Amino acid sequence: MAADVVSYTLGSLVRHARRMLEEASRPEPALDARLLVEHFTATSRTDAITDPDREVQAGQVAAVLAALDRRLAGEPVHRIIGSRDFYGLKLKLSSETLEPRPDTETLVDLVLPLVKAAADRHGACTILDMGTGTGAIALALLSEEARSTALASDISADALATASANADMTGNTGRVTTVQSDWYQAIEGRFHIIVSNPPYIASREIDLLEREVRDHDPLAALDGGPDGLDPYRAIAAGARHHLQEDGHVAVEVGHDQADVVRAIFEKHGLVFVRSARDLGGHERALLFAV
C-alpha cells in the first residue's frame, strides 16, 4: 500500500484511512482513522479541522499506512497505538494487560463513593486492586480521591511493570505499590476497599469470543476457569480476612453472571449492598460489605 503513496495532507490521510476501514467493514472507521492519524502524525483533532491541508511527512505517512494495515488485519486500534483512555486517564497497554473498556468505568463509579467515605472516616483509604492489569481501576480511584493509596496485585510481572508506568504517567507515583501474587497468596494486611475486574470467561467459550479479543487480549486476563467463576470464588474466600471491619469488596461481572456471583460472595459471609448497570443495562458491578 505504501509504495503507491506519493504524498498526503492531514485531511486526505484521514479520509483515506477511513475509506479503507469502511471498505473492510471495520467498526467505527471514522474514530479509528482519526486515532491512527493523530497518533502517528503527533497531531490533534483540532489540527485536522483547522489545518486539513497540512502536508504530512513521508515517514509519518508510512507509519500511518503500516498501522492501517495492522488494523485491517484485525488488530485493535488501541493495541496499535499502545494506549487507551480510561476514566479520563491515558493508560499504556502491554501484551499481558487487558485493554480497559468503558464497562469497567461502571465499577469505578460504584466504588468511588465508598473510597471517599472511607477517607472521610479514617483520614485515608487503602485499596487492594486484584488482577490490576494496566492499573486502570486503582489509578482511576486514586485520581479522584487524593487521600487514597493502592496495592496493585497481578500474577503477571509484565502487567505490574505496565501498572507502575501508568502510575508515573498519571501522576500517582508513590501512591501505588505493586506485588506479584496469585490472588491473596502474597497479600498481607487489611484494606478499606478490595476491587477487581477478574477473568470471567468460561474456558470453553474463549474460542467463541470476537477475534479482536481472542487474538489480542491475554488469555490469563480472560479465562475464568471451567465455568468462568473460579476467580470470584478465590476473591470471596479471602475477602473477610483482608478487609477492615467497615470494608467493602466490589467486582465486575459478566453480563449474565450477577446472580451466581452474588451467591458466591454471600456464601462466604459478605453482605450484598447494591449493583451498578452498564450502558447496555446489564448488572456489571457488584458491591459487598463485611
LOBA-86148 format. One line per 10 residues: number of its first residue (from 1); their letters; for each residue x, y, z of N, C-alpha, C. Coordinates in Angstrom, 3 decimals. Last residue first. Example, Ala and Ser with C-alpha at 12.3 -4.5 7.8 and 13.67 -1.06 7.14 Angstrom:
2
2> SA> 12.850 -2.250 7.080 13.670 -1.060 7.140 12.900 0.030 7.870 | 13.190 -5.690 7.800 12.300 -4.500 7.800 13.200 -3.300 7.800
//
This chain:
290
290> VAFLLAREHG> -18.578 -6.222 54.571 -18.206 -7.257 55.541 -19.407 -7.610 56.408 | -20.404 -5.779 51.497 -19.829 -5.291 52.742 -19.488 -6.474 53.632 | -20.193 -5.477 47.891 -20.489 -6.233 49.113 -19.813 -5.591 50.296 | -21.347 -4.820 44.636 -20.685 -4.300 45.831 -21.149 -5.074 47.061 | -20.812 -5.449 41.195 -21.488 -5.808 42.428 -20.662 -5.316 43.616 | -21.438 -4.536 37.826 -20.564 -4.440 39.004 -21.397 -4.690 40.252 | -23.358 -4.992 35.900 -21.959 -5.145 35.513 -21.006 -5.129 36.712 | -26.354 -5.855 34.756 -25.670 -5.710 36.041 -24.187 -6.017 35.819 | -27.019 -4.155 31.659 -26.669 -5.376 32.397 -26.070 -5.018 33.747 | -27.447 -1.937 30.063 -28.489 -2.313 31.014 -28.197 -3.576 31.818
280> GLDRASRVFV> -25.432 -0.989 28.541 -26.336 -1.940 27.908 -27.444 -2.422 28.824 | -23.939 0.506 30.255 -24.754 1.236 29.284 -25.723 0.327 28.544 | -24.321 -1.391 33.359 -23.548 -0.747 32.299 -24.493 -0.064 31.317 | -25.370 -0.936 36.759 -25.594 -1.440 35.407 -24.747 -0.671 34.399 | -24.450 -2.074 39.969 -24.496 -0.979 39.002 -24.597 -1.581 37.612 | -25.797 -3.053 43.175 -25.107 -3.311 41.913 -25.198 -2.066 41.044 | -25.305 -3.336 46.770 -26.003 -2.879 45.567 -25.177 -3.248 44.339 | -24.662 -5.225 48.889 -25.086 -3.844 49.126 -25.900 -3.324 47.941 | -24.484 -8.385 50.390 -24.701 -7.632 49.158 -25.264 -6.255 49.484 | -22.072 -9.325 52.645 -23.438 -8.820 52.531 -23.572 -7.986 51.259
270> LGHKEFIARV> -20.269 -12.361 52.985 -20.307 -10.971 52.547 -21.750 -10.553 52.303 | -20.123 -15.091 53.562 -20.457 -14.161 54.626 -20.424 -12.697 54.261 | -19.822 -16.784 51.467 -18.636 -16.525 52.284 -18.861 -15.403 53.303 | -22.263 -16.672 50.233 -21.879 -17.933 50.850 -20.684 -17.760 51.782 | -22.087 -14.169 49.055 -22.942 -14.322 50.228 -22.636 -15.628 50.962 | -20.422 -14.791 46.893 -19.947 -13.888 47.945 -20.796 -14.013 49.215 | -22.091 -16.549 45.430 -20.747 -16.966 45.865 -20.269 -16.095 47.021 | -24.329 -14.975 44.853 -24.481 -16.133 45.733 -23.124 -16.610 46.260 | -23.207 -13.157 43.057 -23.787 -12.672 44.316 -23.900 -13.826 45.315 | -22.664 -14.868 40.972 -21.547 -14.265 41.699 -22.036 -13.722 43.046
260> VDAQDHGVEV> -25.260 -15.485 40.152 -24.417 -16.561 40.649 -23.213 -15.998 41.412 | -26.247 -12.922 39.373 -26.915 -13.723 40.400 -25.995 -14.781 40.994 | -24.412 -11.973 37.352 -24.655 -11.250 38.596 -25.236 -12.148 39.694 | -23.825 -12.954 34.823 -23.251 -13.639 35.987 -23.666 -13.042 37.335 | -24.201 -11.923 32.316 -25.227 -12.827 32.826 -24.799 -13.526 34.122 | -22.019 -10.287 31.723 -23.371 -9.739 31.553 -24.469 -10.619 32.136 | -19.540 -10.715 34.351 -20.055 -10.874 33.002 -21.523 -10.506 32.930 | -18.543 -8.160 36.722 -19.027 -9.489 36.361 -19.451 -9.509 34.904 | -16.300 -6.587 39.015 -17.000 -6.565 37.737 -17.404 -7.999 37.399 | -16.692 -6.143 42.542 -16.163 -6.871 41.388 -16.989 -6.576 40.150
250> AVHGDEQLHH> -15.745 -5.033 45.775 -16.558 -4.841 44.572 -15.886 -5.529 43.400 | -15.988 -4.901 49.264 -15.367 -5.528 48.113 -16.307 -5.381 46.924 | -15.336 -2.899 52.188 -16.195 -3.325 51.080 -15.350 -4.000 50.013 | -15.142 -2.542 55.832 -14.661 -2.585 54.465 -15.676 -3.094 53.463 | -15.180 -2.197 58.524 -16.219 -1.499 57.760 -15.879 -1.508 56.270 | -12.993 -3.727 59.292 -14.317 -4.063 59.830 -15.447 -3.391 59.060 | -10.993 -4.343 56.326 -11.253 -3.702 57.607 -12.690 -3.997 58.041 | -10.172 -7.444 54.740 -10.932 -6.204 54.798 -10.986 -5.670 56.224 | -9.095 -9.928 54.643 -8.264 -8.836 54.158 -9.008 -7.503 54.108 | -10.885 -11.805 55.391 -9.593 -11.826 56.087 -8.706 -10.645 55.711
240> RAGAAIARYP> -12.959 -11.459 53.609 -13.178 -11.080 55.009 -11.861 -11.016 55.787 | -11.786 -12.488 51.172 -12.136 -11.077 51.343 -12.252 -10.670 52.811 | -11.238 -15.079 50.466 -10.273 -14.367 51.286 -10.650 -12.957 51.659 | -13.452 -15.939 48.991 -12.955 -16.773 50.090 -12.010 -16.005 51.006 | -13.772 -14.066 46.934 -14.753 -14.118 48.026 -14.199 -14.868 49.226 | -11.585 -14.710 45.299 -11.708 -13.368 45.888 -12.644 -13.401 47.091 | -12.167 -17.383 44.577 -10.923 -17.045 45.267 -11.026 -15.694 45.969 | -14.613 -17.096 43.291 -14.519 -17.972 44.459 -13.267 -17.630 45.276 | -13.853 -15.478 41.188 -14.791 -14.960 42.190 -14.759 -15.805 43.457 | -12.167 -17.191 39.691 -11.624 -16.003 40.355 -12.552 -15.432 41.420
230> DLGDPGGDLA> -14.089 -19.214 38.801 -13.009 -19.522 39.747 -12.420 -18.278 40.421 | -16.024 -18.818 36.864 -16.280 -18.289 38.209 -15.153 -18.534 39.207 | -16.032 -20.057 34.431 -15.794 -18.622 34.456 -15.870 -17.998 35.834 | -16.115 -22.760 34.483 -17.410 -22.072 34.429 -17.264 -20.556 34.474 | -13.312 -23.373 34.233 -14.341 -24.142 33.520 -15.690 -23.446 33.416 | -11.679 -20.074 34.178 -11.845 -21.468 34.579 -13.021 -22.121 33.881 | -11.611 -17.563 33.044 -12.003 -17.668 34.441 -12.224 -19.096 34.913 | -9.631 -15.951 30.821 -10.081 -17.296 31.192 -10.337 -17.398 32.696 | -8.580 -13.324 30.542 -9.908 -13.668 30.034 -10.473 -14.932 30.664 | -6.029 -13.021 31.276 -6.952 -11.983 31.721 -8.381 -12.243 31.274
220> ALPDHDRVER> -4.738 -15.095 30.046 -4.821 -15.126 31.505 -5.786 -14.079 32.048 | -4.743 -14.300 27.354 -5.621 -15.380 27.791 -5.807 -15.373 29.300 | -4.744 -10.842 26.505 -4.044 -12.000 27.075 -5.021 -13.034 27.626 | -6.174 -9.864 23.383 -6.166 -9.732 24.837 -5.506 -10.979 25.427 | -5.925 -10.906 20.767 -5.079 -9.792 21.187 -5.130 -9.480 22.676 | -7.648 -12.914 20.003 -6.282 -12.943 19.462 -5.365 -11.881 20.048 | -10.069 -12.355 21.315 -9.420 -13.671 21.453 -7.952 -13.647 21.050 | -10.689 -9.749 20.387 -10.470 -10.025 21.801 -9.646 -11.297 21.961 | -10.884 -10.069 17.655 -10.046 -8.983 18.171 -9.753 -9.156 19.653 | -12.740 -12.153 17.378 -11.327 -12.382 17.051 -10.426 -11.308 17.659
210> ELLDIERSAI> -15.000 -12.668 20.053 -14.626 -11.960 18.841 -13.122 -12.089 18.628 | -15.138 -16.033 21.403 -15.021 -14.589 21.525 -14.712 -13.957 20.175 | -14.999 -18.723 21.244 -16.194 -18.100 20.674 -16.139 -16.578 20.740 | -12.836 -19.603 22.618 -12.762 -19.679 21.157 -13.952 -19.014 20.475 | -13.808 -19.331 25.247 -12.744 -18.454 24.761 -12.706 -18.435 23.238 | -15.579 -21.118 26.297 -16.135 -20.039 25.487 -15.077 -19.115 24.900 | -14.310 -22.874 27.950 -14.851 -23.421 26.704 -15.382 -22.338 25.772 | -13.742 -21.253 30.181 -12.669 -21.739 29.296 -13.200 -22.192 27.943 | -15.769 -18.374 30.654 -15.590 -19.819 30.814 -14.592 -20.322 29.773 | -14.489 -15.281 31.709 -14.988 -16.060 30.572 -14.742 -17.546 30.846
200> YPPNSVIIHF> -13.379 -13.639 33.624 -14.681 -14.267 33.914 -15.299 -14.988 32.709 | -10.698 -12.255 35.443 -11.096 -13.041 34.269 -12.433 -13.721 34.558 | -11.870 -9.379 37.424 -11.125 -10.627 37.215 -11.472 -11.260 35.873 | -11.521 -6.535 38.553 -12.161 -6.956 37.307 -11.447 -8.233 36.890 | -11.871 -5.571 41.954 -11.279 -6.433 40.935 -12.178 -6.533 39.708 | -11.088 -4.349 45.213 -11.776 -4.184 43.935 -11.090 -5.053 42.889 | -11.556 -3.625 48.564 -10.975 -4.577 47.618 -11.790 -4.471 46.338 | -11.019 -1.095 50.935 -11.703 -1.483 49.702 -10.888 -2.544 48.976 | -9.495 -1.025 53.213 -10.850 -0.494 53.278 -11.684 -0.952 52.081 | -7.605 -3.944 54.194 -7.859 -2.791 53.337 -9.289 -2.294 53.541
190> RGEIAQYWDS> -4.884 -5.572 55.901 -6.308 -5.353 55.644 -6.518 -4.021 54.940 | -2.092 -7.848 55.286 -2.786 -6.683 55.814 -4.250 -6.624 55.421 | -0.699 -9.172 52.252 -0.708 -9.037 53.708 -1.501 -7.801 54.102 | -0.511 -11.442 49.598 -1.139 -10.223 50.135 -1.132 -10.261 51.655 | 0.224 -13.612 48.141 1.300 -12.757 48.664 0.769 -11.459 49.277 | -2.313 -14.856 47.652 -1.145 -15.644 48.056 -0.033 -14.794 48.681 | -4.724 -13.910 46.749 -4.250 -13.433 48.061 -2.912 -14.040 48.496 | -3.894 -14.130 43.374 -4.945 -13.677 44.279 -4.338 -13.299 45.639 | -0.770 -14.496 43.232 -1.879 -15.290 42.716 -3.034 -15.103 43.692 | 1.257 -11.614 42.767 0.506 -12.505 43.648 -0.575 -13.239 42.878
180> QVTTVRGTNG> 3.485 -9.079 43.011 3.136 -10.221 42.184 2.488 -11.268 43.077 | 2.564 -5.776 43.725 3.015 -7.052 44.266 2.568 -8.164 43.325 | 3.092 -2.229 43.989 2.722 -3.419 43.226 3.282 -4.666 43.890 | 1.614 0.705 45.223 2.611 -0.335 45.432 2.167 -1.555 44.647 | 0.994 4.077 44.662 0.679 2.712 44.244 1.878 1.812 44.535 | 1.979 6.484 45.300 0.683 6.145 45.907 0.250 4.729 45.550 | 4.288 6.792 43.877 4.367 6.830 45.336 3.068 6.483 46.036 | 2.725 8.398 41.177 3.938 7.769 41.700 3.977 7.897 43.223 | 0.619 9.493 39.824 0.325 8.760 41.058 1.531 7.994 41.598 | 0.609 10.666 37.325 0.937 11.486 38.483 0.652 10.824 39.810
170> TMDANASATA> 0.293 9.044 35.184 -0.910 9.723 35.677 -0.650 10.548 36.939 | 2.779 7.930 34.744 2.180 8.754 33.697 1.008 9.575 34.200 | 3.136 6.378 37.071 4.012 7.520 36.803 3.360 8.479 35.806 | 1.144 4.492 36.649 1.116 5.309 37.866 1.976 6.555 37.680 | 2.091 3.351 34.322 0.875 4.158 34.260 0.703 5.015 35.511 | 4.269 1.964 35.345 4.489 3.015 34.349 3.283 3.928 34.248 | 2.865 0.163 36.983 3.798 1.123 37.581 4.072 2.279 36.628 | 1.488 -1.306 35.022 0.737 -0.537 36.021 1.621 0.518 36.677 | 3.687 -2.476 33.733 2.826 -1.551 32.999 2.023 -0.687 33.960 | 4.633 -4.108 35.750 5.511 -3.075 35.204 4.705 -2.033 34.448
160> LADASIDSAL> 2.407 -5.763 36.010 2.792 -4.903 37.132 3.735 -3.793 36.677 | 2.461 -7.104 33.562 1.326 -6.249 33.903 1.695 -5.287 35.023 | 4.862 -8.524 33.878 4.719 -7.534 32.805 3.580 -6.572 33.106 | 4.242 -10.280 35.913 5.251 -9.248 36.167 5.174 -8.149 35.112 | 1.056 -11.422 36.726 1.979 -11.127 35.639 2.937 -10.001 36.010 | -0.719 -11.513 38.738 0.144 -12.685 38.605 1.238 -12.440 37.573 | -1.025 -8.563 40.724 -1.274 -9.286 39.480 -0.330 -10.479 39.456 | -2.115 -5.750 42.659 -1.563 -7.103 42.538 -1.917 -7.705 41.190 | -1.552 -2.758 44.167 -1.986 -3.339 42.902 -1.325 -4.695 42.737 | -2.656 -0.903 46.739 -1.777 -2.039 46.476 -2.336 -2.714 45.231
150> ATSRAEESLL> -3.047 2.642 47.011 -3.455 1.332 46.493 -2.309 0.347 46.474 | -4.592 5.388 48.780 -3.419 4.690 48.269 -3.869 3.297 47.845 | -6.288 8.576 49.105 -6.266 7.124 48.936 -4.906 6.643 48.451 | -6.745 11.233 49.099 -6.389 10.624 50.383 -6.292 9.104 50.299 | -7.652 12.059 46.635 -6.236 12.304 46.960 -5.796 11.635 48.253 | -9.580 10.597 44.390 -9.538 10.777 45.847 -8.080 10.849 46.299 | -9.226 10.344 41.669 -10.442 11.017 42.125 -10.443 11.274 43.631 | -6.943 8.917 41.361 -7.004 10.221 40.708 -8.218 11.031 41.164 | -7.593 6.551 42.613 -6.596 7.431 43.228 -6.682 8.831 42.644 | -9.419 5.491 40.723 -9.861 5.819 42.077 -8.886 6.790 42.754
140> ALAIAGTGTG> -7.741 5.147 38.498 -8.932 5.987 38.384 -9.408 6.426 39.766 | -5.890 3.368 39.562 -5.452 4.708 39.194 -6.627 5.657 39.008 | -7.447 1.035 39.961 -6.767 1.695 41.082 -6.426 3.137 40.743 | -8.251 0.512 37.298 -9.227 0.759 38.360 -8.583 1.516 39.513 | -5.778 0.277 35.772 -6.855 1.199 35.423 -7.771 1.535 36.598 | -3.556 -1.257 35.727 -3.740 -0.406 36.898 -4.940 0.504 36.774 | -3.438 -3.028 33.693 -2.869 -1.701 33.433 -2.881 -0.813 34.665 | -3.742 -5.500 36.066 -3.512 -5.249 34.646 -2.799 -3.923 34.427 | -4.671 -6.356 38.605 -4.730 -4.937 38.249 -4.511 -4.650 36.771 | -5.613 -8.359 40.334 -5.592 -8.559 38.893 -5.574 -7.213 38.194
130> MDLITCAGHR> -7.040 -6.203 42.734 -6.558 -7.554 42.418 -6.701 -7.844 40.929 | -6.328 -3.611 44.625 -6.823 -3.858 43.274 -6.221 -5.167 42.796 | -7.093 -2.382 47.652 -6.423 -3.526 47.051 -7.086 -3.775 45.701 | -6.703 0.711 49.281 -7.381 -0.045 48.235 -6.502 -1.214 47.800 | -7.363 2.800 52.004 -6.446 1.835 51.403 -7.233 0.910 50.484 | -7.794 6.173 52.704 -8.451 4.949 52.238 -7.417 4.067 51.566 | -7.800 8.450 55.479 -7.159 7.839 54.317 -7.963 6.608 53.934 | -9.402 9.269 57.492 -8.350 10.187 57.071 -7.578 9.692 55.873 | -11.574 7.739 58.110 -10.276 7.310 58.627 -9.135 8.268 58.292 | -13.857 8.971 57.029 -13.901 8.346 58.347 -12.520 8.153 58.945
120> DAAAKVLPLV> -13.017 9.913 54.507 -13.629 10.838 55.467 -13.583 10.272 56.882 | -12.184 7.542 53.350 -11.197 8.598 53.594 -11.732 9.628 54.583 | -14.644 6.265 53.143 -13.608 5.683 53.999 -12.549 6.722 54.335 | -15.872 7.987 51.281 -16.440 7.837 52.622 -15.418 7.256 53.588 | -14.267 7.606 49.018 -14.348 8.936 49.635 -14.884 8.848 51.065 | -14.832 4.898 48.577 -13.455 5.348 48.774 -13.448 6.701 49.483 | -17.556 4.998 48.113 -17.072 4.274 49.286 -15.633 4.652 49.610 | -17.701 6.407 45.683 -18.286 6.998 46.900 -17.823 6.308 48.176 | -16.277 4.467 43.955 -15.720 5.772 44.317 -16.378 6.423 45.538 | -17.663 2.176 43.181 -16.763 2.128 44.335 -16.369 3.511 44.839
110> LDVLTETDPR> -19.201 2.816 40.932 -19.833 2.157 42.069 -18.988 2.278 43.331 | -17.321 3.868 39.166 -18.420 4.715 39.649 -19.075 4.134 40.892 | -15.799 1.543 38.714 -15.194 2.707 39.365 -16.274 3.617 39.939 | -17.711 -0.003 37.348 -17.172 -0.465 38.635 -16.538 0.692 39.405 | -18.033 1.507 35.051 -19.197 1.270 35.915 -18.743 0.832 37.303 | -15.659 1.238 33.792 -15.897 2.517 34.450 -17.124 2.435 35.367 | -15.925 -1.146 32.510 -15.243 -1.166 33.790 -15.359 0.174 34.519 | -17.071 -0.478 30.078 -17.885 -1.200 31.065 -17.250 -1.147 32.452 | -14.947 0.660 28.550 -15.911 1.530 29.238 -16.765 0.816 30.281 | -11.890 -1.210 29.282 -13.048 -0.863 28.462 -14.065 -0.047 29.261
100> PELTESSLKL> -8.421 -1.869 28.943 -9.540 -1.400 29.765 -10.670 -0.868 28.891 | -7.119 -4.779 27.703 -7.426 -3.414 27.287 -8.611 -2.902 28.110 | -5.069 -6.599 29.905 -6.360 -6.457 29.257 -6.553 -4.997 28.862 | -1.627 -7.194 29.361 -2.681 -6.462 30.062 -3.951 -6.443 29.228 | 0.479 -8.255 28.005 -0.092 -9.065 29.086 -1.128 -8.303 29.906 | 1.361 -6.414 26.167 0.834 -7.679 25.652 0.151 -8.506 26.725 | 0.101 -3.237 27.386 1.173 -4.179 27.053 0.529 -5.488 26.629 | -0.710 0.292 27.359 -1.068 -1.119 27.278 0.191 -1.952 27.065 | -1.079 3.258 29.324 -0.259 2.426 28.450 -0.756 0.982 28.503 | -3.760 5.512 29.507 -3.046 4.373 30.084 -2.310 3.589 29.012
90> KLGYFDRSGI> -4.981 8.559 30.382 -4.371 7.846 29.274 -3.476 6.772 29.846 | -8.087 9.126 32.047 -6.656 8.895 32.122 -6.170 8.191 30.853 | -10.831 9.225 32.014 -10.112 10.478 31.860 -8.606 10.358 31.923 | -11.467 6.529 32.164 -11.873 7.424 33.246 -11.066 8.729 33.213 | -9.060 5.855 29.853 -9.975 5.220 30.805 -10.230 6.192 31.946 | -7.629 5.504 26.650 -8.162 6.392 27.682 -9.143 5.611 28.558 | -4.787 3.525 25.857 -6.231 3.737 25.797 -6.647 4.667 26.923 | -2.003 2.545 23.751 -2.601 3.174 24.926 -4.109 3.271 24.742 | -0.923 1.620 21.361 -0.264 1.295 22.618 -0.830 1.937 23.856 | -1.801 1.665 18.807 -1.224 2.919 19.309 -0.630 2.754 20.707
80> IRHVPEGALR> -2.596 -1.041 18.647 -1.658 -0.481 17.678 -1.008 0.787 18.215 | -4.425 -1.308 20.647 -3.213 -2.129 20.703 -2.146 -1.534 19.783 | -6.379 0.370 19.671 -5.650 0.788 20.868 -4.419 -0.072 21.118 | -7.361 -1.045 17.446 -6.683 0.232 17.253 -5.868 0.642 18.472 | -6.730 -4.569 17.189 -7.479 -3.436 17.739 -6.667 -2.146 17.684 | -6.142 -6.194 14.118 -5.561 -5.786 15.396 -6.317 -4.569 15.929 | -7.109 -6.854 11.596 -7.892 -7.220 12.773 -7.323 -6.827 14.102 | -6.015 -5.919 9.316 -5.790 -7.342 9.606 -6.477 -7.785 10.888 | -6.510 -3.264 9.524 -7.276 -4.012 8.530 -7.137 -5.516 8.741 | -4.543 -2.652 11.406 -5.969 -2.543 11.773 -6.830 -3.336 10.804
70> RDLAALVAAV> -2.251 -3.036 9.867 -2.460 -3.839 11.077 -3.929 -3.810 11.497 | -2.627 -1.057 7.939 -2.574 -2.475 7.540 -2.827 -3.388 8.738 | -2.402 1.168 9.582 -3.678 0.880 8.943 -3.736 -0.567 8.470 | 0.282 1.108 10.175 -0.681 0.891 11.256 -2.048 0.540 10.695 | 1.246 1.725 7.655 1.610 0.449 8.273 0.649 0.100 9.397 | 0.168 4.270 7.375 -0.279 3.206 6.475 0.099 1.825 6.993 | 1.534 5.659 9.416 0.071 5.571 9.439 -0.399 4.406 8.575 | 4.177 5.402 8.515 3.791 4.844 9.816 2.282 4.681 9.912 | 4.075 6.794 6.084 4.421 5.371 6.092 3.993 4.707 7.391 | 3.510 9.340 7.076 2.555 8.672 6.191 2.811 7.166 6.200
60> QGAQVERDPD> 5.884 9.808 8.457 4.637 9.717 9.200 3.558 9.038 8.369 | 7.677 9.956 6.317 7.842 8.936 7.350 6.589 8.731 8.169 | 6.704 12.198 4.915 6.679 10.867 4.300 6.814 9.750 5.331 | 4.546 14.478 6.659 5.877 13.991 6.306 5.809 12.538 5.838 | 1.773 16.056 5.292 2.259 15.077 6.256 3.592 14.535 5.776 | 0.765 19.402 4.946 1.457 18.262 4.340 1.998 17.348 5.435 | -2.412 20.630 5.717 -1.022 20.483 6.161 -0.408 19.240 5.527 | -5.046 20.938 5.201 -4.155 20.910 4.045 -2.679 20.815 4.440 | -6.418 21.193 7.604 -6.504 19.912 6.900 -5.540 19.800 5.719 | -6.436 22.814 10.053 -5.323 22.802 9.103 -5.298 21.509 8.287
50> TIADTRSTAT> -8.690 22.526 11.637 -8.229 23.887 11.319 -7.141 23.929 10.254 | -9.071 19.740 11.792 -10.179 20.628 11.452 -9.674 21.976 10.950 | -6.661 18.654 12.501 -7.319 18.129 11.305 -8.446 19.049 10.838 | -6.185 20.062 14.890 -5.306 20.245 13.734 -5.985 19.797 12.449 | -8.168 18.949 16.534 -8.232 20.365 16.171 -7.370 20.656 14.948 | -7.191 16.432 16.919 -8.422 16.584 16.143 -8.575 18.032 15.680 | -3.592 16.659 16.500 -4.828 16.573 17.274 -6.036 16.675 16.351 | -0.532 14.800 15.841 -1.460 15.919 15.667 -2.706 15.676 16.508 | 1.404 12.834 15.357 1.531 13.732 16.515 0.699 14.991 16.325 | 1.034 10.952 13.505 1.480 12.254 12.988 1.655 13.268 14.106
40> FHEVLLRADL> 0.178 8.785 14.921 1.423 8.633 14.162 1.877 9.912 13.474 | -2.194 9.768 16.222 -1.081 9.177 16.974 0.222 9.211 16.172 | -3.847 10.720 14.158 -3.402 11.612 15.232 -2.164 11.058 15.937 | -4.248 8.353 12.680 -3.560 9.505 12.078 -3.030 10.437 13.159 | -5.577 6.732 14.556 -4.326 6.302 13.938 -3.545 7.483 13.373 | -7.863 8.259 15.215 -6.903 7.877 16.250 -5.557 7.486 15.651 | -9.168 8.464 12.700 -8.694 9.661 13.391 -7.637 9.314 14.429 | -9.765 5.793 12.198 -8.931 6.553 11.271 -8.340 7.775 11.957 | -11.456 5.217 14.348 -10.178 4.523 14.235 -9.231 5.281 13.298 | -13.645 6.921 13.766 -12.879 7.079 15.002 -11.508 6.434 14.873
30> APEPRSAEEL> -14.488 5.881 11.287 -14.109 7.289 11.416 -13.252 7.513 12.649 | -15.110 3.150 11.803 -13.997 3.517 10.910 -13.553 4.966 11.060 | -16.582 1.392 13.652 -16.117 2.737 13.986 -14.943 3.199 13.110 | -15.596 -1.843 12.457 -16.466 -0.984 13.258 -15.793 0.351 13.548 | -14.827 -2.500 9.029 -14.358 -2.413 10.408 -15.303 -1.499 11.193 | -15.280 -3.022 6.323 -16.375 -3.191 7.300 -15.874 -3.250 8.731 | -13.496 -2.329 4.468 -13.230 -3.596 5.147 -14.276 -3.905 6.226 | -14.425 0.145 3.781 -14.496 -0.900 2.765 -14.252 -2.281 3.361 | -13.791 1.520 6.139 -15.197 1.324 5.765 -15.328 0.189 4.758 | -11.019 1.521 5.965 -11.658 0.813 7.075 -13.130 0.560 6.788
20> MRRAHRVLSG> -10.642 3.102 3.694 -10.136 1.732 3.724 -10.809 0.912 4.818 | -11.803 5.514 4.552 -12.361 4.784 3.418 -11.911 3.330 3.417 | -10.077 6.269 6.651 -11.494 5.981 6.925 -12.101 5.156 5.798 | -7.705 6.693 5.261 -7.778 5.661 6.297 -9.222 5.271 6.577 | -8.504 8.846 3.605 -8.047 7.575 3.030 -8.169 6.440 4.046 | -9.115 10.821 5.486 -10.168 10.324 4.587 -9.781 8.987 3.968 | -6.603 11.211 6.659 -7.730 10.752 7.478 -8.813 10.150 6.595 | -5.274 12.155 4.379 -4.820 10.923 5.033 -5.915 10.350 5.927 | -6.537 14.520 3.801 -6.663 13.422 2.843 -6.216 12.098 3.450 | -5.841 16.085 6.070 -7.230 15.757 5.780 -7.365 14.576 4.850
10> LTYSVVDAAM> -3.041 16.219 5.818 -3.647 15.667 7.031 -5.083 15.231 6.761 | -2.041 15.091 2.555 -2.286 16.137 3.536 -2.942 15.483 4.743 | 0.431 12.976 1.147 -0.883 13.168 1.748 -0.882 14.461 2.537 | 2.095 11.509 -1.665 2.010 12.451 -0.558 0.576 12.518 -0.074 | 2.261 8.895 -2.827 3.224 9.948 -3.116 3.236 10.945 -1.976 | 1.840 5.460 -2.540 1.562 6.755 -1.948 2.662 7.737 -2.307 | 2.401 2.928 -3.264 1.550 3.690 -4.168 1.328 5.117 -3.690 | 3.756 1.825 -1.158 4.511 2.088 -2.363 3.719 2.945 -3.342 | 1.904 1.261 0.854 2.716 2.454 1.000 3.442 2.814 -0.285 | 0.827 -1.198 0.000 0.000 0.000 0.000 0.860 1.246 0.000
//
